[in-house]
């Protein structure tokens, strides 16, 4: 999938995802927030594709914006707002953009020790914001094989890049049959929209 840009009447660059080679194929400019697009832009279509369908390619993951939060395609989701992205027999886990948006500015993150095992649904960590603290639960049973130490001094990274640099842990999956109970991006989007 390629991204092509077009200028709107306010001279902001809108991005359209489409197959094949784009008119310029360039990525969005660094530092530009795609969340600034308005409802009006979301309703604008060209050839049946919303002009501001926000497909941001990150680590082979497409992300699309839904209101003030985004959802990453290629991830699995829990009803408690954790995401899981498979990488072979391992998986990265974090909290969704919906969750970080609801919590607001994160100020502290507690992560588990390497080698610890957790069952599906069991709390493995805590995220604390200026508003509240919340447990972070294991989407599937797994053993901790990596933690994102960078978050200790920069918990706000989760607010800035929930599906990329804001990952929390890496696990070795102990029961891959549990993956089947997780939601895909479309199901999770519907679930988030139900909650507003």
N, C-alpha and C positions, 0 to 999 in steps of 0.2 A: 504494500500500500504506500502511495506517495502523498505528499501534502503539497498543495498549491495555494498561493495567496492571491487575494483580490482586495482592492481598496474599497471601503465603503464611503458614504458621503461625509463622514467625520474623519476620514483619512486614517482610520485604524485598519490594520491588516487582518482580514478574516481568512481562516484556513479551512479548506475543503479537502476531505479525504476521498480518494478515488483510486481505482485500479489503473495500472498502466503508468506511463510517464506523465508527470504534471507539466504545467506551463513553465514552471521554474524549479519545482522539486525541492526548494529550499525549506529548511526548518524554521519554526518561529524564532524570532530574534531572542537572544539570551536576555533574561531579566524581564521580558514582557509577560504580563499575567493574562492568561487566556480566560480567567474568571471575570474579566472586565466586560465581557460580551453581554449585551442586553437581551432581554426577552424578545425584543423586536428582531434581533439578529437570529435568535433561535427559530423564529417563525419564517425567516426568509429561506427559500429553497431555490436551487438551480438544478434542473433535471432530476428532481425528486430527492436530492441530497442536501441537507441543511448546510448553508454556507459556513456556519461555524460549528460543524460537527468537529469536536476537539479531539482529533486523533494525535496524540503525542507519543512518538515511538521512544520507549525507554526500556532498555534491556529486553528487547523483543516483546514488550508488553504495550498494548494500546490502552490509552486512558481516555475516557470521555467524561465531560463535565455535566453534572446534574445539579443545577442551582448553584449553591456555594460549595459543593463538594464533588469529587470525581470518583470514578470506579475504574479499576484496571481490569481489562479483559485478560484472560489467561490465568487469573487467580481464582481460588475457591474462597467462600466466605461463610462465617458462622452467624447465628442469630445474635451473638454477643459482640459482633462487629470486629472480629479478627479476620485477617486475610492469610492465605497460604498459597505460595507459588512453588510448584514442583521443580526440582532441579535434580533429575535422576532419581536415586533412592533417598535423596534428602529434600528438604523444603525450607524455604525462608518463611518467616511468620512476622506479622506486624499488626498494627491496628489500622482500620480503614480510614480513608479521608473523611468519611461521614462521622466517625467516632472522634477524630481529632478536632473536627470543626465544632462538634457538640461540646467537647471538653474545653475548648479554647486554648489559650497559651499554656503549653506544658512547661513545668518547672522542675520536675523530678521524675526519673524512671528507675525502677528497681528490677533488675534482671537476675535470672538464676545462675547457678554455678555450672560449669562444664561437667558433663558426665551424669548429671541428674536426669532421671526419667519421670515423665508425667503421663497420666492417663488423659484421654479425651475429655474435655470439659473442666479439667482441673486447673486452678489458677497457678500460673508460673511466674507472674510478675505483677507489678503495680505501675500505673501511670498517674501522675498527680499534676493537676493544672491549677491555675488561679481560682477556678470554680469548684473543683471536686477531685476526688481520687477514685480510681477504678481498678479493679482486678483485670488482668489480661489472662485469658483462658486458652488452653491448648486445644486447637481444632481437632487434632487426632493424637493418638498415643505416640510418644516419641522420646528420644534421648537427645539432650542438648549437646550439640557438637560445635556450636559457635554462638557468641553473643556480640552484639554491636557495641563495643566499648566506647566508640566515639560519642554515644548518646549521653554518657555520664557527665561530660562537660558541656554538652550541647543538646539538651532534650528538645529544644525547639526545632531541631532537624525533622522530627516527626510531623510537626505542623507544616513545614515547608515542602517535604517530599515523602509523604507517607508510604508510597509504594516503591521508592528507590532507596536513597541514602538513609531513610527513616526506618528500615527493617529492624526488628528487635532481636530475633534469635534464628539460628539455623538448627534444624533437627534431623536426626536419622529416624525415619518413619518406622514404627514398630508394627503397625497394623494398617496396611493400605486399603483394606476393605472399608475402613471408616471414611475414606475420601468420598464415597458415594452419598453420604448424608449431608455433605456440604453444598451450599448454593453456588451456582455459577454467577457470572456478572449480571446477566439479565434478571435472574431470580432475585439477586441481592438488590438491584436497582428498584425493583418492584417493592421489595420489603422495606427499603429506606423511604420510598415515596409514600407508602402507607403510614409511616410514622411522621412524615412531614419534615 
